[in-house]
Amino acid sequence: MEEKLSHSERVKSEALDEILGIPFNVLDDGFVRVVDYMGNDSSIVQAARVSYGKGTKKVSRDRELIRYLLRHQHTSPFEMCSIKLHVRVPMDCWRQWIRHRTASVNEYSTRYSIAIEATQKTAPDAWRGQSHINHQGSEGLLDPVTGRELSQQEATLHQLARDIYLKRLEAGVAREQARKDLPLSTYTEAYWKIDLHNLLHFLKLRMAPNAQKEIRDYANTIGHEIVRRWVPVTWEAFNDYVFYAVQFSQLEKEIVKYLLQGLPDVALQKAEAYGWLDRDSKGILKNRQERLEFEEKMQAMNISLPWINNK
């Protein structure tokens, strides 16, 4: 006999429903808002119990199950939840965003419509310097006097680019060609739909301290203002086991093991054998990215390293 399926209401998140459609401001003229969503924490549990069957009886409570799934990287149940966001973001930031190819996207078209009359502006005290270690990142701030001049030049450039763009349109130039010299700071808008598993991966990368500040601002807004409300148990587990967790390589585990055993000389030998402690002609340790990241982990746990004082 065919089993009849019982009618059930749509799964909701009351906390997320309260902010549905409300924009959260990001940068000077950007925003993120929730358009729609599917599922919540209970949807993850439901999917996992169908998938794992009797095996989940050992983890009977929903919170424990979600934490188990995330801790052991059983990701498919998190794909049962999805969310659609409406975002307004500068084009240079959007270039990084769109590299996450696991979402469905529909972007504002400047072939069809006139480009949004807004550009992301930089305050005089917000111009960042180039990092000497991370070649794709920034470090520190330029002095306000230089920053003021740069901001004035930025405003002039933005206005000139907009004026030329509008003159091209008035002259009858096609929108798809007239737009070609608009600055990357021009805002665009898009609908972005993604499942929770891939959204958490996006947040792991884009909330990280070494991510570009502009996209980090968007990621923090999505995480702390939206995901936290939508799936609070998953958000807690994500922070515990992914975002704030520390991962060690095999070599790093060996070094930590010898340090905890009170054998700093052995730990030092391991680091030297791995090429971490190579020095330049002046006897200064070379910047090895892997070693520097390990040093940050140790510093966060207040564990001293035998080569730190000999740099």
C-alpha positions, 0 to 999 in steps of 0.5 A, a space after each residue: 500500500 502506498 504511504 500517504 505523506 502528511 501535510 506540513 507547513 513550511 519550515 521557518 526561522 522566526 528570527 530571520 523572518 523579522 529582518 526579511 527584506 530589511 537592508 543592512 548597510 555596508 560600506 558607504 552605499 552598499 547593503 545586504 538584505 534577505 529576499 527569501 530562504 529555505 530551511 533552518 537548523 531542524 532541516 539539517 537534522 532531518 536530512 541527516 537522520 534520513 541519511 544516517 538512519 540508525 547511526 544517529 541514535 548515538 547523537 540524539 539531540 539536535 544540537 549535538 548532531 549538528 555539531 557532530 556533522 560540522 566537526 566531521 565535515 559531513 556537509 551534505 545535510 547543510 545543503 538542505 538549507 538555502 538563502 537568497 540575498 539582494 546585495 549592492 556592492 562595488 564592482 572590484 569587491 564583486 569580482 572577488 565575490 563572484 569567484 565563489 562559483 557555487 551560487 546562482 547569480 543574477 546581476 544588474 545589467 549595464 547593457 540594459 540599464 544605466 549604471 548605478 550612480 554611486 561609487 565606493 569612496 575612501 575616507 582620508 584616514 582609510 587608505 591602506 598600505 601594501 603588505 610586505 609579507 602578503 603580496 595580495 594584502 594590505 598593512 597599516 594606513 597612510 598618513 592623513 595628509 596624503 590620504 586627503 589628497 588621494 580622496 580628493 583625486 578619487 572624487 575628481 576621477 569618479 565625477 569625470 568618469 561619470 560625466 564622460 559616461 553620461 555624455 556618451 549616452 547622450 551622444 547615442 553610444 550604446 550602453 554596452 560600450 559607453 560603460 567601459 571606462 567606469 571605475 571598478 568602485 561603481 556599485 552593482 547589484 545582484 541576487 545571490 542564492 546559495 546553499 548553507 554549506 557553500 555559504 559557510 565556506 564563503 564566510 570562512 574565507 571572506 571573514 578571515 582577517 587576511 581577506 580584503 576589508 571591503 568584502 570582509 565587511 560584507 561577509 561579517 554582515 552576512 554572518 553576524 546579522 543573517 546566518 546567526 539569526 537563521 541557523 543559530 546552532 549551525 552558526 555556533 558550531 561553525 565558529 567553534 569548529 571552523 572559523 575560530 578553530 586552529 589546524 595543524 600540519 603534521 610538522 606543526 604537530 611534531 613541533 608542538 609535541 616536542 615543546 610540550 615535552 620540554 624539548 625545545 632543541 628538538 623542536 628547533 631541529 625540526 623547524 631547521 630541517 624543514 627549511 623554516 629557519 633559512 637566513 639571508 646574508 645578514 643572518 636575518 630569518 627569511 619570511 616563510 609564510 608557513 612559519 609565520 602562520 604557525 608563529 601566529 597560532 602559537 602566539 594566540 595560545 601563548 606558547 613561546 618558540 625557541 627561534 623567536 628571540 633569535 630572529 
